[in-house]
Amino acid sequence: MNPPQRADGEAEVVGGAAPRPVLARLLARYPERPVRAVFMLVNSFVAIALLAGLAMVTANPFVFPSLGPTAFLCFFTPTAPSASPRSTIVGHAIGIVCGYGALLLVGLEHAPAAIVTGVDGARILAASLSLACTGALMIVLGVAHPPAGATTLIVSLGIVTRPAHLLILEAAVVVLTLYALAINRLLGVDERP
């Protein structure tokens, strides 16, 4: 049952206290570690299954390795600055741009992935430059999101390099972030902006 609403849309305080969010009620009743583990289990499963399903249906890279740590941050530490929607979305965008920029700079944008050809001087430069620039730009812009360091390496090592696929990587980050934002709000977890 929804709490009574005031004219301004806020929930009316009934009996001296506003209703507690779902997650807070579970944490008050059960041990924290199992509650958080189940929350992680369910939500990371749903989020990655959704993205993997999109990947299967569209034959595009909607699921990639750095989404794992992103999901972990969004569901385990959603109030941490590194898990904020802004840091998540902008951090991965920076990683994608820096990774592709490094490929362009060293002329590897059409080269096969390093896993196929091995690592040479140009690939060392692309990987090092992409990670260094990604880290520096995230700090300068105040959007530190460590999993974006993996995203930039996915690009600069040649695993995903087609411009259309790079946009899909970012779209996948947005889908994961929106899912995390919705589920966290639904259960009463407030994220940072």
N, C-alpha and C positions, 0 to 999 in steps of 0.2 A: 504494500500500500504506500502510495506517495505521500510525503508530508504535506500539510496544508501550505498553500502559497500565499505570500503577501502580495499586495498590489504591484510592488516593484519586482516581482518574480523570485525573490529570495525565499528559501524555505523558512516557514515560521518555526520558532523555537517552541517546542511543546514540552511541558514539564521541566523547564529549566535547561534543557540541552537539545541541540540539533541532533538528528539521527546520525549515528556513526557510519562511515563508509564500510562497505563489505569487507575489504581487506583488513581494516582496523578491527572489525568484529571478530574475524577469524584469528587474527594475531592475539586478541585478548583472550580467546577461548582455547587456542591450541599452541603448542610450542612453535616458536618463530621459524626455526630451520626447516621443519617439514612443510609448513605453510608456504614459505618462500620457494622451496624446492618444487612443490606441486605447481605453484604459480609459474615458475620457470619452465617446468616440463610441459605443461599444457600450452602456454602461450608461445614458446619458441617452436614447439611442434606445429601449431596452427599457422604461425607466420611463415615458417620455412616451407611447409606443405603448400600453402597458398602460392608462394613464389615459385616453387618447383612445378606446381600445376600450371601456372602461367608459362613457365619455360617449356613444359611439355606441349601445351596447346599451341603456342606461338613459334616454337623452335627458335627461341631467343634466350640469351643468358640472363634470365631473371633471378637466377640463384648462382651465387659465387662465394668463394671461401670467406671473404671479409664480412659477409652478412652474419656469420656465426657469432663473432665477438660483438658485433653491433647489437644483435638480438640479446645477448647476455647483458650488455650494459643497459639496454632499454627496459628489460624486465627485472633485473636484479638491483640496479642502482638508478632508477629512473629520475631521481632528483639530483643526481650528480651533474655538474656542468657538462661533462663530456658526453652525457646521454641526452642532453636537451635536443629537441627537434632541430633547432638552428645549428648546433654543433654537428649533429649527425648528417643532416642534408648538405650543409655547406662544406663540412670536412671531406665528405666523399667527393663532392664536386671538385674541390681543390685537388684531391688525389687523382681524379680522372684527368683533369686539365694538365696537371704537372707531369703525369705519366705520359700522356700523349705528346705534350710539348717536348719532353726529353727525347721521345722517339723521333720526332720531326727534326730536332736539333742534330742528332747523330745519324740521321738517314735510315732509321730502322722501321719506319712506319709500315713497310710492306714485307719485312723480313719474317721468316718463320719464328715461332716462339723459341726462346732460349732452351727449353726442354728438348727441342728437336735438334737444334744446331749446336748447342753448347754455349758457353759463355766466353766472349772475347772482349777486347778492350772497349769496343763501342757499346757493348751491352753493359759492361761494368759502369761506364760513364752514364748511360741512360738510367740504370737502376739507382745509382748513387745520387745523381742529380735530381731525379724525380722524388726520392724520399727526402732529401735535404730541403728541397723547395716546398714540398708538401708540409713538412714539419714547421718550417719557418713561417710560411703563410698562415697556417692555422694559429700559430702563436700571435702573429701580428694582428690577425683579424679576431682573435679571442674566441675561436671555435675549435679548440683542441678535441679531437675525436680519434684516439689511437688506431681503431680499425681502418681508418682512411689510409694509414701507412701501408697496409696490406693491399688496399685497392690500387694505390699508385704503382706498387710492384707488379700486380696482376697485369697492368697496362704496360709498364716499361719493360717487363720481361717478355712481352709479346703474346701473352695468353689471350687477351681480348684487345683488339686494336681497331676494328672497323668502327668508324664514327657513329654509325647507326647503333651498333652494339654498346658503345660508350654511353649513349643517351639512355639505352635500356638499363644499363647498370645503375644510372642515377634514378631512373623511374622505379627500379626495384627498391632502392634505398628509401624513396618517398613512400612507397606502399608499406614497407616495414615500419617506417616512422609513424605513418598515419594509423596503422593497426595498433602499434604500441601506445600511441597517444590516446586512442579511443578506449582500449581495454584498461589502461591505467586510470583514465578519468572515470570510467564506468565503475571501477572498483574503489575509487576514492584516493588514488595516488596523484598528487599534483606534481607535474614536471616543471622544470625551469623553462623560461621562454627561449 
